[in-house]
Amino acid sequence: MDPWQKKTGKQTGNEEFAMAMFRYFGRGLQKGFFKGHPYEVVPGGLGGVQTALQNLKDGKASAVKYVFRIEQTEGVLRYNTN
């Protein structure tokens, strides 16, 4: 038994499978036979959460994911790593 598997209980050795799947997904996105889930960017960052929740409650959102861009939230300062 692999020492990592013995310590963590997780199986190892699937690197080849993972590599093949990531290449397959990448090619699918590039060629168009695999598409990401539809999404909608909600304006206002976290300030738009209430609107998104209301849309969900009212049934206006069907098979769509909401994206909240934190940097668009009023009062949030962008952190500079430089």
Buried (B, 14 or more C-beta within 10 A) or exposed (E): EEEEEEEEEEEEEEEEEEEEEEEEEEEEEEEEEEEEEEEEEBEBBBBBBEBBEEBEEEEEBEEBEBEBEEEBBEEEEEEEEE
